[in-house]
Amino acid sequence: MRQQEILQKLLEGHDLSRQEMETCMNSIMENLFSEAGTGAILALLQKKGISPAEAIGACECIVSRATPVTLDPQAVDTCGTGGDHTGTFNISTAAAFIACGAGVPIAKHGNRSITSKCGSADVLEALGYQVDLPPCATEELFRQTGFAFLFAPLYHPSMKAVAGIRKELGIRTIFNMLGPVINPARVRRQLIGVFDPSVMEIYAEVLALAGCDHAMLVHGCAGNGMGMDEPSVCGPTSMIELIDGEVIRHTVEPEEFGLGRWEIGDLAGGDSLANAQIIREILDGSASQAKIDAALFASAITCYVSGMASCIDEGMSMSKGSLETCQALEKMNLIIEMNRQLATKCDSASN
C-alpha cells in the first residue's frame, strides 16, 4: 500500500489488516515513507487504537528483521511492559535467575531503563553481565547455562529507522507495546507483566495469533489504586492464560500460594547498583521476606509456563527449592562468570 492509501484508511478510522500492517511496517523500516507520513501513521494508529491484527503484523515485520539467534524455542521470556511507575526492584530479572536455578531455560528479551530507574539491562550490567554479547556467544552461554539475555538494541537494529521520529513525536506509539512480543529467539512460552489492564486482551490475541504454546499475562494490584506489571504480593493479580489455544482468566491472591501480603513500599528498588544488591540478597536469602515473596511469585509462574510444573503451586515448590538449596545463587554466579569469559574471548578475537 502507498503511504497516502494507508493514511486515508486510518483517517477514516479503519483498521489495517495483518498483511497491510506488515507491508506498512516494512516500508517504514526501509525509509520508503516520508518522516511526516510515518509520524502521521504512528499518531493515527495510536488515536484509533491498535488492533490485534495490526500488532501481529508489526511484530512479524520486526522479528523477521531481527538479528538471528538460535536458542530453544521452549525457553521462557519473563518481561513486563513497564510504565507502572511503582518504583519496584527488578522482580522479573530476579525471578528469571530463580527459575533458571530450578532448571527452566530462560531467554530474556530486555532493554535499558525507559520508564523506570533501572531496566533489566541496567541491573544485569550492575551484576557484572555484559549485555551486548554477540549472538554466537549468547548461543554458547545458553548451551552452557540455560540462560540468555537478548539486548533489544543489539537484536533489533531496524528500530533505528524510527528512533528520531518517535523522539520527535513524544507520545506512546505501537512500538511501546511491541517490546514484550518481539523476542528475537521466537520463544513460545512467556510471562508478561502488563501495567495497563485495558491492553491485556490485545496481548492475548497477539500471542494467540503468534501460536504461543503457553503464556501468562498478569496485572497486579499495587494498592492505592495503582497497578503493576508484575504478579502482586500487595493485592489481587488478574491473569489471562493461553495454553494450547485455550484462553483462561483467573484472579488470584498471594495467600493462595503461601505468600505474605505486603505494601508496595516493601518492594522498593533504586538505581542499578541498589537493585543488583537486592537480587543478590534475594538469592542468598538475606533480603526482606516481601522482596523474596515477590520474586518467588513471578518465578513460580515462570516454572508453570515452562511446562516443568503442572500448576503454580508446583512452580512455587520448585522456586523455593531453587532458593533454599542455593541453586539460584550458584546459577547466577555461573551465568555471570561464563558471560565474562565469553565476552573476553570475543574481545580478544576482535583485536
Protein Blocks (a to p, Z undefined) as FASTA:
>chain_A
ZZklmmmmmmnopacdfklmmmmmmmmmnopacfklmmmmmmmmmmnopafklmmmmmmm
mmmmpccddddfkbccdddeehnonopacfklmmmmmmmmnopacdddddddfkbmbdfk
lmmmmnopafkbcfklmmmmmmmnopacddfklmmmmlmmmmmmmmmnopacfklmmmmm
mcfklpabdcdddfblklmmmmmmmmmmnopabdcdddddebjhiacdbdcfkbccdddd
deehiacdddddfklnopacddfklmpccdfklmmmmmmmmmnopacfklmmmmmmmmmm
mmmmnopagbfklmmmmmmmmmmnommmmmmmmmmmmmmmmmmmmmmmmZZ
